[in-house]
Amino acid sequence: MSRFDFGRNWDTFLAHLDEERIERATRELRSRFGTETLDGETFLDFGCGSGLFSLAAHRLGADRIVSLDYDADSVDCCRRLRANVDADDWDVRRADLLDTDEIRALDEFDYVYCWGVAHHTGDMWRAIDNLTRLVADGGTLCLGLYQRRDSGLWNSHRARRLKRFYNDAPAPVRTLLVLGWGSAVLAYRTVRLGENPVRHVREYEENRGMSFWTDVRDWVGGYPFEFASPEEVRRYFDREHGAFELLREDVPSDSPSAVCTYVFRKSGRP
């Protein structure tokens, strides 16, 4: 199964990257792992994208950082970010989260970060299985997965059908889908929130550091697309990976586009 190309957005992001965004990511990483420092620890960023959270781990004192991504453009962006940082032990390379042999050849890490990635591989539970192999005893895994929503007009199943249709459609139809979806988002924000659509697009790029329309394309086209409820995730880890203790979960909203964050600690006991 082919995977959607997310890497093109990161060029725009790097062009807008500034100290404020780096500090924001550093605070976010500290909050997600529940630690003030990574001093002396090893850190794996699987699905690194631009490399922003790898850079945040460097800021927090990680002793060794490995940044991996399936997307070649993302790897290139992360390497360019890495080239501007004085970090002696920060490795960036391409890797497939579904390649079990490749995963087995990697080291274990004190902190493993994989946010918004496993649900786009085409085999989410296998991807999670492989991630758990990379967590050292006593280590921590931060995992971000799309939330399951089964009911309502706009639910996870309809979102998946839209994304599959986009990827099977010819280029002109894809363009129309992106324009239609983006226009619907802007119309909603104009009518319900009273926002100026032109200003929203401009400020979106300034604040997020990414093109609004490229982000729309990434969401509409982001296939494979899998999801799970918090209950499913907890049951899965209890059944398949009993050595992992759930430290916290953050369920932001009841939406098929919401990413739930789970933090597990590996106790080393089966």
C-alpha positions in Angstrom: 0.0 0.0 0.0 1.4 3.4 -1.0 1.6 6.1 1.7 0.8 9.7 1.3 3.7 12.2 0.9 3.7 14.6 3.9 7.2 16.0 3.4 6.5 18.9 1.1 5.0 21.0 3.9 8.2 21.0 5.9 10.1 23.3 3.6 7.6 26.1 4.3 7.8 25.2 8.0 11.6 25.5 8.2 11.4 28.9 6.4 9.2 30.2 9.3 11.0 28.4 12.1 12.1 30.8 14.9 13.1 30.7 18.5 9.5 31.1 19.7 8.4 27.9 17.9 11.4 26.0 19.1 10.6 27.0 22.7 7.0 26.1 22.3 7.9 22.6 21.0 10.4 22.2 23.9 7.7 23.0 26.4 5.3 20.7 24.7 7.8 17.8 24.7 8.6 18.4 28.4 4.8 18.4 29.2 4.1 15.2 27.2 6.9 13.2 28.8 6.3 14.8 32.2 10.0 15.6 32.7 12.0 18.8 33.0 15.1 17.4 31.4 16.4 14.7 29.1 19.9 15.2 30.4 22.0 12.1 29.7 19.1 10.2 28.1 18.7 8.7 24.7 15.8 9.9 22.5 14.2 8.4 19.4 12.0 10.5 17.2 10.2 8.1 14.8 8.3 10.1 12.1 10.5 13.1 12.8 9.0 15.4 10.0 10.9 18.6 10.1 13.0 17.5 13.1 11.5 20.1 15.4 10.9 17.7 18.4 14.3 16.2 17.9 15.7 19.7 18.2 13.6 20.1 21.3 15.1 16.9 22.8 18.5 18.4 22.1 17.5 21.5 23.9 16.4 19.4 26.9 19.8 17.8 27.1 19.4 14.4 25.4 22.7 12.6 25.2 21.9 10.8 21.9 19.2 11.6 19.4 18.0 9.4 16.4 15.5 10.9 14.0 13.8 8.6 11.6 11.1 9.0 8.9 9.7 7.0 6.0 9.3 10.2 3.9 12.5 11.2 2.1 11.5 14.9 2.0 11.1 14.9 5.8 14.5 13.2 6.2 16.0 15.9 4.0 14.4 18.7 6.1 15.5 17.2 9.3 19.0 16.9 8.1 19.0 20.6 7.1 17.8 21.5 10.6 20.4 19.2 12.1 23.2 20.9 10.1 22.6 24.2 11.9 22.8 22.7 15.4 26.0 21.9 17.4 25.0 18.4 18.3 27.7 15.7 18.3 25.4 12.7 18.5 22.3 13.3 16.4 21.6 10.8 13.7 19.0 11.4 10.9 18.0 8.7 8.4 15.2 7.1 6.5 13.4 4.1 8.1 10.2 2.2 7.9 8.2 1.6 11.1 6.7 -1.5 9.5 10.0 -3.1 8.7 10.5 -5.4 11.6 13.9 -6.5 10.6 15.1 -2.9 10.4 13.5 -2.2 13.8 15.3 -5.1 15.4 18.6 -3.8 14.2 18.1 -0.5 16.1 19.1 0.2 19.7 16.6 0.7 22.6 16.0 4.2 23.8 15.1 5.9 27.1 12.5 8.1 25.4 10.6 7.1 22.2 8.4 9.8 20.5 6.0 8.9 17.8 3.2 11.4 17.5 0.7 11.4 14.5 2.7 8.7 12.6 1.6 5.1 13.3 -1.9 5.7 12.0 -0.6 6.6 8.6 1.5 3.5 8.0 -1.2 1.2 6.8 -0.8 -1.3 9.7 -1.1 0.8 12.9 -1.0 -2.1 15.4 2.1 -3.6 13.8 3.7 -0.2 13.9 3.0 0.1 17.6 4.3 -3.4 18.2 7.6 -2.4 16.5 7.7 0.8 18.5 7.5 -1.1 21.8 10.6 -3.0 20.8 12.6 0.2 20.8 11.8 1.3 24.4 14.4 0.4 27.0 13.4 -1.1 30.4 12.3 1.9 32.5 11.9 3.9 29.3 9.0 6.0 28.2 6.9 5.9 25.0 4.8 8.9 23.8 2.4 7.9 21.2 -0.1 10.0 19.3 -3.0 8.3 17.5 -6.2 9.5 15.7 -9.2 9.2 17.9 -12.0 6.9 16.8 -15.4 8.5 16.2 -18.1 6.2 15.1 -21.2 8.4 15.2 -22.2 11.8 13.8 -22.3 13.3 10.3 -18.5 13.6 10.2 -16.9 10.5 11.7 -13.8 8.5 11.3 -15.2 6.1 8.8 -16.3 8.9 6.4 -13.0 10.6 6.9 -11.2 7.4 5.8 -13.5 7.0 2.7 -12.7 10.6 1.7 -9.0 10.1 2.0 -9.1 6.9 0.0 -11.2 8.5 -2.7 -8.7 11.4 -2.9 -5.7 9.1 -3.4 -7.5 7.1 -6.1 -8.8 10.2 -8.0 -7.0 11.8 -10.9 -5.1 15.0 -10.3 -7.9 17.5 -11.4 -10.3 15.9 -9.0 -7.7 16.0 -6.2 -7.4 19.7 -6.7 -11.1 20.2 -6.6 -11.3 18.2 -3.3 -8.6 20.3 -1.7 -10.2 23.6 -2.8 -13.7 22.4 -1.7 -12.5 21.2 1.7 -10.4 24.3 2.4 -13.2 26.6 1.3 -15.6 24.8 3.6 -13.2 25.2 6.5 -12.9 28.9 5.7 -16.7 29.3 5.3 -17.3 27.7 8.7 -14.8 30.0 10.4 -16.3 33.0 8.7 -19.9 32.2 9.6 -19.5 30.6 13.0 -16.4 32.4 14.3 -16.7 35.7 12.4 -13.1 35.4 11.0 -11.8 37.1 7.9 -10.8 34.2 5.6 -7.9 36.1 3.9 -6.6 37.0 7.3 -7.0 33.5 8.6 -4.9 32.0 5.8 -2.2 34.7 6.2 -2.1 34.3 10.0 -2.3 30.5 9.7 1.0 30.5 7.8 2.6 33.1 10.1 1.6 31.3 13.3 1.8 27.6 12.3 4.7 28.0 9.9 2.9 26.0 7.2 0.8 26.8 4.1 -2.9 26.6 4.9 -3.6 25.0 1.5 -0.8 22.5 1.8 -2.1 21.5 5.3 -5.6 21.0 3.8 -4.1 18.8 1.1 -2.2 16.8 3.8 -5.4 16.3 5.8 -7.6 15.3 2.8 -5.0 13.1 1.3 -3.5 11.6 4.5 -4.1 7.9 3.7 -3.6 5.2 5.0 -5.8 6.5 7.9 -6.4 4.4 11.0 -7.8 5.3 14.4 -8.5 3.9 17.8 -10.5 4.8 20.9 -8.6 5.2 24.2 -10.3 2.0 25.4 -9.0 0.1 22.4 -5.4 1.4 23.0 -5.5 0.5 26.7 -6.9 -3.0 26.0 -4.3 -3.6 23.4 -1.4 -2.7 25.6 -2.9 -4.7 28.5 -3.2 -7.7 26.2 -0.1 -7.5 24.1 2.3 -5.4 26.1 1.7 -5.9 29.7 5.1 -4.6 30.6 3.9 -1.1 29.7 2.1 1.1 32.3 -0.1 3.9 31.1 1.1 7.1 32.8 -1.3 9.6 31.1 -3.6 10.0 28.2 -4.8 13.3 26.6 -8.1 13.0 24.7 -8.6 16.5 23.2 -12.0 16.3 21.6 -14.6 14.0 20.0 -13.4 14.5 16.4 -12.0 12.2 13.7 -9.2 14.7 13.2 -8.2 14.8 16.9 -5.0 13.1 17.9 -5.0 11.5 21.3 -1.7 11.4 23.2 -0.7 8.3 25.3 2.4 8.1 27.5 3.5 4.6 28.6 6.4 3.5 30.8 8.1 0.2 30.2 8.5 -1.6 33.6 10.6 -4.5 32.2 8.1 -7.0 33.7 6.0 -9.1 31.3 
